[in-house]
C-alpha cells in the first residue's frame, strides 16, 4: 500500500477492499477494525503511510462528488435508453 486516495469497493466478512484512486487496478484488503471511523462502500479515504504505519482519513467532499457524478451518469444512461 502507498499513500494516496482510495475508494472503498466493498466490505465483506470484516474485510474492506480498497481501490487506489489513481489506478483502480491496485487493490488492498484491510480489516474493518483497522479503520478508526465508520465506512461504507463508495467512501473515499486518504491513506497516509509514515514509518511503516498507516492512518486513514475520510474525505466526505470527495465522496459526495463521486456519488453525484455516478448518479448523473446513471441518469444520462437511463434517459438515453428511452
C-alpha positions, -999 to 999 in steps of 0.1 A, spaced: 0 0 0 11 35 -7 -1 70 5 -29 85 -15 -66 84 -21 -85 51 -20 -121 42 -27 -139 15 -7 -150 -10 -33 -167 -34 -8 -169 -46 28 -173 -84 33 -166 -107 62 -148 -79 81 -125 -70 52 -125 -38 33 -114 -38 -3 -97 -5 -12 -90 6 -47 -62 31 -53 -79 61 -68 -52 69 -94 -51 32 -107 -82 12 -97 -65 -20 -107 -44 -17 -75 -64 -34 -47 -57 -36 -10 -75 -55 17 -76 -43 53 -96 -54 83 -125 -31 90 -113 -28 126 -81 -11 114 -101 19 102 -109 42 131 -140 57 116 -173 43 101 -170 34 64 -193 22 36 -188 12 0 -181 42 -22 -164 62 5 -132 80 -4 -103 79 21 -69 94 22 -43 69 35 -10 82 48 19 60 54 47 70 77 74 49 93 57 17 82 24 26 99 -7 39 81 -36 62 90 -68 69 71 -90 99 70 -124 101 53 -128 126 25 -166 134 27 -165 162 0 -147 138 -24 -171 110 -16 -201 133 -23 -186 145 -56 -180 109 -68 -216 99 -58 -231 128 -76 -210 120 -107 -222 84 -106 -258 94 -102 -256 119 -131 -241 92 -153 -268 68 -144 -295 93 -152 -278 101 -185 -278 64 -194 -315 60 -183 -325 89 -205 -305 77 -235 -323 44 -235 -358 60 -236 
